[in-house]
Amino acid sequence: MNAEITCSICGQTTAREVRRTKILGKGEHQVIVENVPMISCRNCGHDYFSIQVAKMLDQIRSTPQKQAMQKSFAVVELAA
Ligand SMILES: [Zn+2]
């Protein structure tokens, strides 16, 4: 179990770190980033990145080829 941390949005100690998959960019420049640490708060419902992670994502977005592995995968769009 992760320790609960203080949410920087609502200030309650109801947030914790979770790992999510993020998709950056569009079309052929799209990059899927797995295991992105995010802060998720169950009090206010916000999910957000730490400044450090936001910077790393900016870096990946500007130079995706450097860190990318080419994988093939199926993409399903959920029409809800
Ligand atoms: Zn919160």
PDB file of the backbone (N, CA, C, O) and the ligand in Angstrom, with CONECT records:
HET     ZN  A 101       1
ATOM      1  N   MET A   1       0.841  -1.210   0.000  1.00  0.00           N
ATOM      2  CA  MET A   1       0.000   0.000   0.000  1.00  0.00           C
ATOM      3  C   MET A   1       0.870   1.251   0.000  1.00  0.00           C
ATOM      4  O   MET A   1       1.820   1.378   0.772  1.00  0.00           O
ATOM      5  N   ASN A   2       0.516   2.155  -0.879  1.00  0.00           N
ATOM      6  CA  ASN A   2       1.197   3.441  -0.884  1.00  0.00           C
ATOM      7  C   ASN A   2       0.661   4.315   0.240  1.00  0.00           C
ATOM      8  O   ASN A   2      -0.525   4.276   0.567  1.00  0.00           O
ATOM      9  N   ALA A   3       1.539   5.089   0.813  1.00  0.00           N
ATOM     10  CA  ALA A   3       1.097   6.035   1.828  1.00  0.00           C
ATOM     11  C   ALA A   3       0.268   7.120   1.166  1.00  0.00           C
ATOM     12  O   ALA A   3       0.515   7.493   0.019  1.00  0.00           O
ATOM     13  N   GLU A   4      -0.693   7.612   1.880  1.00  0.00           N
ATOM     14  CA  GLU A   4      -1.489   8.699   1.318  1.00  0.00           C
ATOM     15  C   GLU A   4      -0.700  10.001   1.422  1.00  0.00           C
ATOM     16  O   GLU A   4       0.002  10.251   2.402  1.00  0.00           O
ATOM     17  N   ILE A   5      -0.834  10.797   0.412  1.00  0.00           N
ATOM     18  CA  ILE A   5      -0.087  12.041   0.360  1.00  0.00           C
ATOM     19  C   ILE A   5      -1.029  13.228   0.246  1.00  0.00           C
ATOM     20  O   ILE A   5      -2.202  13.081  -0.096  1.00  0.00           O
ATOM     21  N   THR A   6      -0.501  14.390   0.535  1.00  0.00           N
ATOM     22  CA  THR A   6      -1.335  15.578   0.512  1.00  0.00           C
ATOM     23  C   THR A   6      -1.610  16.013  -0.921  1.00  0.00           C
ATOM     24  O   THR A   6      -0.690  16.175  -1.723  1.00  0.00           O
ATOM     25  N   CYS A   7      -2.869  16.196  -1.225  1.00  0.00           N
ATOM     26  CA  CYS A   7      -3.275  16.636  -2.558  1.00  0.00           C
ATOM     27  C   CYS A   7      -2.954  18.116  -2.694  1.00  0.00           C
ATOM     28  O   CYS A   7      -3.292  18.914  -1.820  1.00  0.00           O
ATOM     29  N   SER A   8      -2.295  18.483  -3.802  1.00  0.00           N
ATOM     30  CA  SER A   8      -1.961  19.904  -3.937  1.00  0.00           C
ATOM     31  C   SER A   8      -3.135  20.700  -4.500  1.00  0.00           C
ATOM     32  O   SER A   8      -3.015  21.910  -4.692  1.00  0.00           O
ATOM     33  N   ILE A   9      -4.244  20.062  -4.765  1.00  0.00           N
ATOM     34  CA  ILE A   9      -5.426  20.787  -5.229  1.00  0.00           C
ATOM     35  C   ILE A   9      -6.381  21.085  -4.081  1.00  0.00           C
ATOM     36  O   ILE A   9      -6.789  22.231  -3.892  1.00  0.00           O
ATOM     37  N   CYS A  10      -6.742  20.049  -3.309  1.00  0.00           N
ATOM     38  CA  CYS A  10      -7.698  20.284  -2.216  1.00  0.00           C
ATOM     39  C   CYS A  10      -7.042  20.325  -0.842  1.00  0.00           C
ATOM     40  O   CYS A  10      -7.677  20.715   0.138  1.00  0.00           O
ATOM     41  N   GLY A  11      -5.766  19.923  -0.763  1.00  0.00           N
ATOM     42  CA  GLY A  11      -5.050  20.018   0.508  1.00  0.00           C
ATOM     43  C   GLY A  11      -5.336  18.901   1.501  1.00  0.00           C
ATOM     44  O   GLY A  11      -4.815  18.922   2.617  1.00  0.00           O
ATOM     45  N   GLN A  12      -6.155  17.926   1.116  1.00  0.00           N
ATOM     46  CA  GLN A  12      -6.453  16.802   1.997  1.00  0.00           C
ATOM     47  C   GLN A  12      -5.421  15.696   1.796  1.00  0.00           C
ATOM     48  O   GLN A  12      -4.811  15.586   0.732  1.00  0.00           O
ATOM     49  N   THR A  13      -5.232  14.875   2.837  1.00  0.00           N
ATOM     50  CA  THR A  13      -4.293  13.759   2.679  1.00  0.00           C
ATOM     51  C   THR A  13      -5.036  12.530   2.141  1.00  0.00           C
ATOM     52  O   THR A  13      -5.043  11.463   2.754  1.00  0.00           O
ATOM     53  N   THR A  14      -5.649  12.718   0.996  1.00  0.00           N
ATOM     54  CA  THR A  14      -6.451  11.656   0.391  1.00  0.00           C
ATOM     55  C   THR A  14      -5.929  11.297  -0.994  1.00  0.00           C
ATOM     56  O   THR A  14      -6.633  10.650  -1.769  1.00  0.00           O
ATOM     57  N   ALA A  15      -4.708  11.707  -1.313  1.00  0.00           N
ATOM     58  CA  ALA A  15      -4.153  11.430  -2.633  1.00  0.00           C
ATOM     59  C   ALA A  15      -3.133  10.305  -2.535  1.00  0.00           C
ATOM     60  O   ALA A  15      -2.542  10.076  -1.480  1.00  0.00           O
ATOM     61  N   ARG A  16      -2.935   9.611  -3.640  1.00  0.00           N
ATOM     62  CA  ARG A  16      -1.897   8.592  -3.693  1.00  0.00           C
ATOM     63  C   ARG A  16      -1.336   8.508  -5.100  1.00  0.00           C
ATOM     64  O   ARG A  16      -1.935   8.984  -6.064  1.00  0.00           O
ATOM     65  N   GLU A  17      -0.149   7.879  -5.186  1.00  0.00           N
ATOM     66  CA  GLU A  17       0.462   7.769  -6.497  1.00  0.00           C
ATOM     67  C   GLU A  17      -0.118   6.551  -7.215  1.00  0.00           C
ATOM     68  O   GLU A  17      -0.221   5.466  -6.644  1.00  0.00           O
ATOM     69  N   VAL A  18      -0.489   6.751  -8.464  1.00  0.00           N
ATOM     70  CA  VAL A  18      -0.981   5.650  -9.283  1.00  0.00           C
ATOM     71  C   VAL A  18      -0.165   5.639 -10.569  1.00  0.00           C
ATOM     72  O   VAL A  18       0.494   6.625 -10.900  1.00  0.00           O
ATOM     73  N   ARG A  19      -0.210   4.529 -11.290  1.00  0.00           N
ATOM     74  CA  ARG A  19       0.503   4.434 -12.572  1.00  0.00           C
ATOM     75  C   ARG A  19      -0.522   4.352 -13.691  1.00  0.00           C
ATOM     76  O   ARG A  19      -1.432   3.523 -13.664  1.00  0.00           O
ATOM     77  N   ARG A  20      -0.358   5.219 -14.666  1.00  0.00           N
ATOM     78  CA  ARG A  20      -1.306   5.240 -15.773  1.00  0.00           C
ATOM     79  C   ARG A  20      -0.552   5.182 -17.089  1.00  0.00           C
ATOM     80  O   ARG A  20       0.650   5.441 -17.144  1.00  0.00           O
ATOM     81  N   THR A  21      -1.262   4.845 -18.131  1.00  0.00           N
ATOM     82  CA  THR A  21      -0.708   4.898 -19.482  1.00  0.00           C
ATOM     83  C   THR A  21      -1.171   6.197 -20.114  1.00  0.00           C
ATOM     84  O   THR A  21      -2.364   6.499 -20.110  1.00  0.00           O
ATOM     85  N   LYS A  22      -0.247   6.962 -20.652  1.00  0.00           N
ATOM     86  CA  LYS A  22      -0.602   8.228 -21.289  1.00  0.00           C
ATOM     87  C   LYS A  22      -0.265   8.174 -22.762  1.00  0.00           C
ATOM     88  O   LYS A  22       0.724   7.561 -23.164  1.00  0.00           O
ATOM     89  N   ILE A  23      -1.085   8.812 -23.555  1.00  0.00           N
ATOM     90  CA  ILE A  23      -0.822   8.922 -24.983  1.00  0.00           C
ATOM     91  C   ILE A  23      -0.466  10.375 -25.263  1.00  0.00           C
ATOM     92  O   ILE A  23      -1.233  11.288 -24.956  1.00  0.00           O
ATOM     93  N   LEU A  24       0.715  10.575 -25.854  1.00  0.00           N
ATOM     94  CA  LEU A  24       1.170  11.919 -26.183  1.00  0.00           C
ATOM     95  C   LEU A  24       1.163  12.089 -27.691  1.00  0.00           C
ATOM     96  O   LEU A  24       1.422  11.138 -28.429  1.00  0.00           O
ATOM     97  N   GLY A  25       0.873  13.278 -28.143  1.00  0.00           N
ATOM     98  CA  GLY A  25       0.968  13.588 -29.564  1.00  0.00           C
ATOM     99  C   GLY A  25      -0.170  12.997 -30.377  1.00  0.00           C
ATOM    100  O   GLY A  25      -1.117  12.421 -29.841  1.00  0.00           O
ATOM    101  N   LYS A  26      -0.047  13.158 -31.689  1.00  0.00           N
ATOM    102  CA  LYS A  26      -1.109  12.727 -32.590  1.00  0.00           C
ATOM    103  C   LYS A  26      -0.545  12.045 -33.816  1.00  0.00           C
ATOM    104  O   LYS A  26       0.600  12.280 -34.202  1.00  0.00           O
ATOM    105  N   GLY A  27      -1.369  11.189 -34.431  1.00  0.00           N
ATOM    106  CA  GLY A  27      -1.015  10.560 -35.697  1.00  0.00           C
ATOM    107  C   GLY A  27       0.274   9.772 -35.607  1.00  0.00           C
ATOM    108  O   GLY A  27       0.480   9.011 -34.662  1.00  0.00           O
ATOM    109  N   GLU A  28       1.153   9.957 -36.604  1.00  0.00           N
ATOM    110  CA  GLU A  28       2.373   9.161 -36.646  1.00  0.00           C
ATOM    111  C   GLU A  28       3.359   9.551 -35.552  1.00  0.00           C
ATOM    112  O   GLU A  28       4.309   8.816 -35.281  1.00  0.00           O
ATOM    113  N   HIS A  29       3.141  10.695 -34.928  1.00  0.00           N
ATOM    114  CA  HIS A  29       4.028  11.114 -33.843  1.00  0.00           C
ATOM    115  C   HIS A  29       3.517  10.680 -32.481  1.00  0.00           C
ATOM    116  O   HIS A  29       4.084  11.031 -31.447  1.00  0.00           O
ATOM    117  N   GLN A  30       2.444   9.915 -32.497  1.00  0.00           N
ATOM    118  CA  GLN A  30       1.857   9.505 -31.244  1.00  0.00           C
ATOM    119  C   GLN A  30       2.794   8.561 -30.479  1.00  0.00           C
ATOM    120  O   GLN A  30       3.396   7.658 -31.059  1.00  0.00           O
ATOM    121  N   VAL A  31       2.897   8.783 -29.213  1.00  0.00           N
ATOM    122  CA  VAL A  31       3.733   7.951 -28.356  1.00  0.00           C
ATOM    123  C   VAL A  31       2.888   7.497 -27.174  1.00  0.00           C
ATOM    124  O   VAL A  31       2.168   8.289 -26.566  1.00  0.00           O
ATOM    125  N   ILE A  32       2.986   6.226 -26.864  1.00  0.00           N
ATOM    126  CA  ILE A  32       2.298   5.720 -25.687  1.00  0.00           C
ATOM    127  C   ILE A  32       3.326   5.577 -24.573  1.00  0.00           C
ATOM    128  O   ILE A  32       4.340   4.899 -24.739  1.00  0.00           O
ATOM    129  N   VAL A  33       3.067   6.196 -23.475  1.00  0.00           N
ATOM    130  CA  VAL A  33       3.987   6.145 -22.347  1.00  0.00           C
ATOM    131  C   VAL A  33       3.319   5.324 -21.243  1.00  0.00           C
ATOM    132  O   VAL A  33       2.265   5.687 -20.720  1.00  0.00           O
ATOM    133  N   GLU A  34       3.962   4.214 -20.910  1.00  0.00           N
ATOM    134  CA  GLU A  34       3.375   3.346 -19.896  1.00  0.00           C
ATOM    135  C   GLU A  34       3.944   3.662 -18.528  1.00  0.00           C
ATOM    136  O   GLU A  34       5.042   4.205 -18.411  1.00  0.00           O
ATOM    137  N   ASN A  35       3.195   3.322 -17.504  1.00  0.00           N
ATOM    138  CA  ASN A  35       3.650   3.480 -16.120  1.00  0.00           C
ATOM    139  C   ASN A  35       3.974   4.915 -15.734  1.00  0.00           C
ATOM    140  O   ASN A  35       4.957   5.168 -15.037  1.00  0.00           O
ATOM    141  N   VAL A  36       3.160   5.843 -16.182  1.00  0.00           N
ATOM    142  CA  VAL A  36       3.390   7.239 -15.823  1.00  0.00           C
ATOM    143  C   VAL A  36       2.870   7.475 -14.405  1.00  0.00           C
ATOM    144  O   VAL A  36       1.687   7.263 -14.142  1.00  0.00           O
ATOM    145  N   PRO A  37       3.729   7.905 -13.498  1.00  0.00           N
ATOM    146  CA  PRO A  37       3.244   8.159 -12.145  1.00  0.00           C
ATOM    147  C   PRO A  37       2.358   9.400 -12.100  1.00  0.00           C
ATOM    148  O   PRO A  37       2.740  10.467 -12.582  1.00  0.00           O
ATOM    149  N   MET A  38       1.204   9.251 -11.531  1.00  0.00           N
ATOM    150  CA  MET A  38       0.289  10.379 -11.386  1.00  0.00           C
ATOM    151  C   MET A  38      -0.196  10.415  -9.951  1.00  0.00           C
ATOM    152  O   MET A  38      -0.207   9.399  -9.257  1.00  0.00           O
ATOM    153  N   ILE A  39      -0.591  11.585  -9.524  1.00  0.00           N
ATOM    154  CA  ILE A  39      -1.216  11.720  -8.216  1.00  0.00           C
ATOM    155  C   ILE A  39      -2.726  11.685  -8.435  1.00  0.00           C
ATOM    156  O   ILE A  39      -3.267  12.459  -9.225  1.00  0.00           O
ATOM    157  N   SER A  40      -3.384  10.796  -7.740  1.00  0.00           N
ATOM    158  CA  SER A  40      -4.829  10.684  -7.883  1.00  0.00           C
ATOM    159  C   SER A  40      -5.464  10.924  -6.521  1.00  0.00           C
ATOM    160  O   SER A  40      -5.089  10.295  -5.531  1.00  0.00           O
ATOM    161  N   CYS A  41      -6.416  11.826  -6.478  1.00  0.00           N
ATOM    162  CA  CYS A  41      -7.028  12.193  -5.199  1.00  0.00           C
ATOM    163  C   CYS A  41      -8.468  11.706  -5.158  1.00  0.00           C
ATOM    164  O   CYS A  41      -9.254  11.980  -6.065  1.00  0.00           O
ATOM    165  N   ARG A  42      -8.807  10.976  -4.091  1.00  0.00           N
ATOM    166  CA  ARG A  42     -10.185  10.476  -4.026  1.00  0.00           C
ATOM    167  C   ARG A  42     -11.115  11.481  -3.371  1.00  0.00           C
ATOM    168  O   ARG A  42     -12.331  11.289  -3.376  1.00  0.00           O
ATOM    169  N   ASN A  43     -10.568  12.548  -2.809  1.00  0.00           N
ATOM    170  CA  ASN A  43     -11.437  13.588  -2.241  1.00  0.00           C
ATOM    171  C   ASN A  43     -11.981  14.509  -3.328  1.00  0.00           C
ATOM    172  O   ASN A  43     -13.194  14.675  -3.460  1.00  0.00           O
ATOM    173  N   CYS A  44     -11.067  15.113  -4.115  1.00  0.00           N
ATOM    174  CA  CYS A  44     -11.531  16.053  -5.142  1.00  0.00           C
ATOM    175  C   CYS A  44     -11.619  15.406  -6.521  1.00  0.00           C
ATOM    176  O   CYS A  44     -12.162  16.005  -7.450  1.00  0.00           O
ATOM    177  N   GLY A  45     -11.091  14.187  -6.665  1.00  0.00           N
ATOM    178  CA  GLY A  45     -11.226  13.476  -7.930  1.00  0.00           C
ATOM    179  C   GLY A  45     -10.234  13.876  -9.005  1.00  0.00           C
ATOM    180  O   GLY A  45     -10.357  13.435 -10.148  1.00  0.00           O
ATOM    181  N   HIS A  46      -9.253  14.701  -8.667  1.00  0.00           N
ATOM    182  CA  HIS A  46      -8.282  15.122  -9.672  1.00  0.00           C
ATOM    183  C   HIS A  46      -7.154  14.106  -9.833  1.00  0.00           C
ATOM    184  O   HIS A  46      -6.722  13.464  -8.876  1.00  0.00           O
ATOM    185  N   ASP A  47      -6.698  13.986 -11.068  1.00  0.00           N
ATOM    186  CA  ASP A  47      -5.487  13.225 -11.385  1.00  0.00           C
ATOM    187  C   ASP A  47      -4.500  14.222 -11.953  1.00  0.00           C
ATOM    188  O   ASP A  47      -4.841  14.954 -12.882  1.00  0.00           O
ATOM    189  N   TYR A  48      -3.315  14.275 -11.439  1.00  0.00           N
ATOM    190  CA  TYR A  48      -2.354  15.240 -11.974  1.00  0.00           C
ATOM    191  C   TYR A  48      -0.943  14.712 -11.841  1.00  0.00           C
ATOM    192  O   TYR A  48      -0.681  13.778 -11.083  1.00  0.00           O
ATOM    193  N   PHE A  49      -0.030  15.324 -12.594  1.00  0.00           N
ATOM    194  CA  PHE A  49       1.384  14.932 -12.569  1.00  0.00           C
ATOM    195  C   PHE A  49       2.139  15.796 -11.592  1.00  0.00           C
ATOM    196  O   PHE A  49       1.758  16.935 -11.321  1.00  0.00           O
ATOM    197  N   SER A  50       3.218  15.241 -11.064  1.00  0.00           N
ATOM    198  CA  SER A  50       4.164  16.093 -10.350  1.00  0.00           C
ATOM    199  C   SER A  50       4.904  16.922 -11.402  1.00  0.00           C
ATOM    200  O   SER A  50       4.916  16.569 -12.581  1.00  0.00           O
ATOM    201  N   ILE A  51       5.518  18.020 -10.972  1.00  0.00           N
ATOM    202  CA  ILE A  51       6.255  18.891 -11.898  1.00  0.00           C
ATOM    203  C   ILE A  51       7.351  18.104 -12.611  1.00  0.00           C
ATOM    204  O   ILE A  51       7.590  18.276 -13.807  1.00  0.00           O
ATOM    205  N   GLN A  52       8.002  17.246 -11.850  1.00  0.00           N
ATOM    206  CA  GLN A  52       9.078  16.409 -12.385  1.00  0.00           C
ATOM    207  C   GLN A  52       8.584  15.526 -13.535  1.00  0.00           C
ATOM    208  O   GLN A  52       9.215  15.446 -14.589  1.00  0.00           O
ATOM    209  N   VAL A  53       7.457  14.873 -13.314  1.00  0.00           N
ATOM    210  CA  VAL A  53       6.899  13.995 -14.343  1.00  0.00           C
ATOM    211  C   VAL A  53       6.422  14.811 -15.542  1.00  0.00           C
ATOM    212  O   VAL A  53       6.609  14.392 -16.684  1.00  0.00           O
ATOM    213  N   ALA A  54       5.815  15.961 -15.299  1.00  0.00           N
ATOM    214  CA  ALA A  54       5.357  16.818 -16.394  1.00  0.00           C
ATOM    215  C   ALA A  54       6.535  17.220 -17.279  1.00  0.00           C
ATOM    216  O   ALA A  54       6.407  17.273 -18.502  1.00  0.00           O
ATOM    217  N   LYS A  55       7.672  17.501 -16.666  1.00  0.00           N
ATOM    218  CA  LYS A  55       8.876  17.857 -17.429  1.00  0.00           C
ATOM    219  C   LYS A  55       9.369  16.695 -18.259  1.00  0.00           C
ATOM    220  O   LYS A  55       9.763  16.870 -19.412  1.00  0.00           O
ATOM    221  N   MET A  56       9.348  15.484 -17.666  1.00  0.00           N
ATOM    222  CA  MET A  56       9.776  14.299 -18.398  1.00  0.00           C
ATOM    223  C   MET A  56       8.867  14.058 -19.596  1.00  0.00           C
ATOM    224  O   MET A  56       9.339  13.696 -20.674  1.00  0.00           O
ATOM    225  N   LEU A  57       7.570  14.257 -19.413  1.00  0.00           N
ATOM    226  CA  LEU A  57       6.639  14.049 -20.522  1.00  0.00           C
ATOM    227  C   LEU A  57       6.873  15.080 -21.618  1.00  0.00           C
ATOM    228  O   LEU A  57       6.776  14.754 -22.801  1.00  0.00           O
ATOM    229  N   ASP A  58       7.179  16.313 -21.245  1.00  0.00           N
ATOM    230  CA  ASP A  58       7.497  17.345 -22.237  1.00  0.00           C
ATOM    231  C   ASP A  58       8.706  16.947 -23.059  1.00  0.00           C
ATOM    232  O   ASP A  58       8.760  17.161 -24.270  1.00  0.00           O
ATOM    233  N   GLN A  59       9.677  16.358 -22.369  1.00  0.00           N
ATOM    234  CA  GLN A  59      10.902  15.940 -23.027  1.00  0.00           C
ATOM    235  C   GLN A  59      10.613  14.803 -24.018  1.00  0.00           C
ATOM    236  O   GLN A  59      11.120  14.803 -25.140  1.00  0.00           O
ATOM    237  N   ILE A  60       9.802  13.848 -23.594  1.00  0.00           N
ATOM    238  CA  ILE A  60       9.433  12.734 -24.473  1.00  0.00           C
ATOM    239  C   ILE A  60       8.668  13.261 -25.681  1.00  0.00           C
ATOM    240  O   ILE A  60       8.868  12.795 -26.803  1.00  0.00           O
ATOM    241  N   ARG A  61       7.791  14.234 -25.446  1.00  0.00           N
ATOM    242  CA  ARG A  61       6.989  14.792 -26.523  1.00  0.00           C
ATOM    243  C   ARG A  61       7.872  15.505 -27.545  1.00  0.00           C
ATOM    244  O   ARG A  61       7.591  15.468 -28.742  1.00  0.00           O
ATOM    245  N   SER A  62       8.936  16.153 -27.076  1.00  0.00           N
ATOM    246  CA  SER A  62       9.778  16.881 -28.019  1.00  0.00           C
ATOM    247  C   SER A  62      10.787  15.981 -28.724  1.00  0.00           C
ATOM    248  O   SER A  62      11.183  16.278 -29.852  1.00  0.00           O
ATOM    249  N   THR A  63      11.213  14.892 -28.093  1.00  0.00           N
ATOM    250  CA  THR A  63      12.158  13.964 -28.730  1.00  0.00           C
ATOM    251  C   THR A  63      11.705  12.515 -28.524  1.00  0.00           C
ATOM    252  O   THR A  63      12.385  11.744 -27.846  1.00  0.00           O
ATOM    253  N   PRO A  64      10.563  12.145 -29.106  1.00  0.00           N
ATOM    254  CA  PRO A  64      10.017  10.811 -28.810  1.00  0.00           C
ATOM    255  C   PRO A  64      10.861   9.654 -29.327  1.00  0.00           C
ATOM    256  O   PRO A  64      10.866   8.577 -28.730  1.00  0.00           O
ATOM    257  N   GLN A  65      11.587   9.869 -30.449  1.00  0.00           N
ATOM    258  CA  GLN A  65      12.321   8.750 -31.056  1.00  0.00           C
ATOM    259  C   GLN A  65      13.406   8.217 -30.132  1.00  0.00           C
ATOM    260  O   GLN A  65      13.695   7.020 -30.125  1.00  0.00           O
ATOM    261  N   LYS A  66      13.995   9.100 -29.365  1.00  0.00           N
ATOM    262  CA  LYS A  66      15.107   8.717 -28.498  1.00  0.00           C
ATOM    263  C   LYS A  66      14.759   7.600 -27.527  1.00  0.00           C
ATOM    264  O   LYS A  66      15.541   6.671 -27.321  1.00  0.00           O
ATOM    265  N   GLN A  67      13.576   7.703 -26.936  1.00  0.00           N
ATOM    266  CA  GLN A  67      13.254   6.773 -25.866  1.00  0.00           C
ATOM    267  C   GLN A  67      12.230   5.732 -26.261  1.00  0.00           C
ATOM    268  O   GLN A  67      11.852   4.879 -25.458  1.00  0.00           O
ATOM    269  N   ALA A  68      11.778   5.808 -27.522  1.00  0.00           N
ATOM    270  CA  ALA A  68      10.673   4.933 -27.900  1.00  0.00           C
ATOM    271  C   ALA A  68      11.137   3.558 -28.338  1.00  0.00           C
ATOM    272  O   ALA A  68      12.182   3.414 -28.973  1.00  0.00           O
ATOM    273  N   MET A  69      10.355   2.554 -27.996  1.00  0.00           N
ATOM    274  CA  MET A  69      10.498   1.227 -28.561  1.00  0.00           C
ATOM    275  C   MET A  69       9.349   1.099 -29.534  1.00  0.00           C
ATOM    276  O   MET A  69       8.233   1.528 -29.241  1.00  0.00           O
ATOM    277  N   GLN A  70       9.608   0.516 -30.684  1.00  0.00           N
ATOM    278  CA  GLN A  70       8.509   0.310 -31.615  1.00  0.00           C
ATOM    279  C   GLN A  70       7.781  -0.969 -31.223  1.00  0.00           C
ATOM    280  O   GLN A  70       8.362  -2.053 -31.181  1.00  0.00           O
ATOM    281  N   LYS A  71       6.503  -0.809 -30.939  1.00  0.00           N
ATOM    282  CA  LYS A  71       5.693  -1.983 -30.620  1.00  0.00           C
ATOM    283  C   LYS A  71       4.484  -1.923 -31.514  1.00  0.00           C
ATOM    284  O   LYS A  71       4.028  -0.839 -31.878  1.00  0.00           O
ATOM    285  N   SER A  72       3.961  -3.069 -31.869  1.00  0.00           N
ATOM    286  CA  SER A  72       2.708  -2.999 -32.584  1.00  0.00           C
ATOM    287  C   SER A  72       1.607  -3.468 -31.643  1.00  0.00           C
ATOM    288  O   SER A  72       1.793  -4.376 -30.832  1.00  0.00           O
ATOM    289  N   PHE A  73       0.494  -2.839 -31.775  1.00  0.00           N
ATOM    290  CA  PHE A  73      -0.587  -3.130 -30.842  1.00  0.00           C
ATOM    291  C   PHE A  73      -1.905  -2.779 -31.500  1.00  0.00           C
ATOM    292  O   PHE A  73      -1.944  -2.023 -32.471  1.00  0.00           O
ATOM    293  N   ALA A  74      -2.954  -3.316 -30.980  1.00  0.00           N
ATOM    294  CA  ALA A  74      -4.279  -3.011 -31.472  1.00  0.00           C
ATOM    295  C   ALA A  74      -4.812  -1.799 -30.714  1.00  0.00           C
ATOM    296  O   ALA A  74      -4.647  -1.684 -29.499  1.00  0.00           O
ATOM    297  N   VAL A  75      -5.442  -0.915 -31.442  1.00  0.00           N
ATOM    298  CA  VAL A  75      -6.043   0.252 -30.806  1.00  0.00           C
ATOM    299  C   VAL A  75      -7.548   0.166 -31.000  1.00  0.00           C
ATOM    300  O   VAL A  75      -8.031   0.024 -32.123  1.00  0.00           O
ATOM    301  N   VAL A  76      -8.264   0.251 -29.930  1.00  0.00           N
ATOM    302  CA  VAL A  76      -9.720   0.230 -29.998  1.00  0.00           C
ATOM    303  C   VAL A  76     -10.241   1.559 -29.504  1.00  0.00           C
ATOM    304  O   VAL A  76      -9.878   2.022 -28.423  1.00  0.00           O
ATOM    305  N   GLU A  77     -11.088   2.164 -30.299  1.00  0.00           N
ATOM    306  CA  GLU A  77     -11.730   3.385 -29.832  1.00  0.00           C
ATOM    307  C   GLU A  77     -13.109   3.029 -29.317  1.00  0.00           C
ATOM    308  O   GLU A  77     -13.920   2.437 -30.028  1.00  0.00           O
ATOM    309  N   LEU A  78     -13.354   3.382 -28.119  1.00  0.00           N
ATOM    310  CA  LEU A  78     -14.624   3.059 -27.494  1.00  0.00           C
ATOM    311  C   LEU A  78     -15.641   4.155 -27.825  1.00  0.00           C
ATOM    312  O   LEU A  78     -15.514   5.297 -27.383  1.00  0.00           O
ATOM    313  N   ALA A  79     -16.615   3.794 -28.586  1.00  0.00           N
ATOM    314  CA  ALA A  79     -17.649   4.768 -28.916  1.00  0.00           C
ATOM    315  C   ALA A  79     -18.749   4.659 -27.873  1.00  0.00           C
ATOM    316  O   ALA A  79     -19.619   3.792 -27.952  1.00  0.00           O
ATOM    317  N   ALA A  80     -18.693   5.531 -26.918  1.00  0.00           N
ATOM    318  CA  ALA A  80     -19.676   5.448 -25.827  1.00  0.00           C
ATOM    319  C   ALA A  80     -20.662   6.618 -25.915  1.00  0.00           C
ATOM    320  O   ALA A  80     -21.566   6.727 -25.086  1.00  0.00           O
TER     321      ALA A  80
HETATM  322 ZN    ZN A 101      -7.675  16.538  -3.824  1.00  0.00          ZN2+
END
